[in-house]
Amino acid sequence: MIVVSDTSPICYLILIEQIDLLPRLYGQVVIPQAVRDELTNGRSPDQVQQWIAQTPDWLKIQSVSLQPDAELETLDVGEQSAILLIEQLKADLLIVDEMVGRRIARSRGLRVIGTLGILEEAGRLGWIDLPVVLEQLQQTTFRVSEQLIQQILERYCSQP
């Protein structure tokens, strides 16, 4: 399975100390150079900059050879590059959180998951205490509706 990620899911998983879920779930994750640049940017939290400075073996950085089309121009460069890279690699899954990026990716026939989906899957597998980790996520700048958190927790609590 080839998995491509945008910036924010990596950033938030680092901040809540759950970044190791990515290699556990997917083995290897590929990011475009633009995403790496966003992670190393001075505006990124120190914890994120320190993590990416010592890039783990499971995270691969790849150049994008495709050019963005008009539909992608509304997205930031990281999202554009991630969508172009998944198309270039004919990858299986795109990890992206931003609503517009997710909508555009789906309209292009791409399979999408976000930070919440990753955490929900890890909770289902018994790897994390999902309510605790969701609380940690909500202490960051991650934006999510309380209704969506409740839906995730209801599914989590109702699983056998």
C-alpha positions, 0 to 999 in steps of 0.5 A: 500500500502506498500512502501519501500525507499532507502536513497537518496530520503529521504535525498533529500526530507528532504533537499528541505523541502518536506519530508512530501510528503511521508506520504501524498502520501503513508501513511507509508514508510518502510526503512531497518536498513541499510538505517537508518544507512546511514541517521544517518552516519556522512557523511549525511547532518546535516539536515538529521541527525537531522530529522532521530534522531526524526523519525516520526511515519509514517516511520517504520524501519525493519530488512531484513532477506533475503541475497543479491544475486550476482545481488545485489552485485554491489549496495551499502548496502542501495539499496541492503537492500531496494530491499531485504526488498521490496521482503521480504514484498512483498511491492508495491513500491520501492523509489530509485533514482540511475539508476543501482538500478532502473534497477535491481529492475525493472528487478526483477519485482518491481515497482519503483519511484524516487524523481522526480516522487514523486515531479511530482505527488505532482505537478500534485495534486497541492500540490507543485509549481513544477518548484520552487521545482525542482529548489530547488532540482537542488541546491543540489547535486542531479544529473539529466539531464536538458532534463529530467527536461524540460520533467517533466516541459512540462508535468506539464505545459500541464496538465489540 
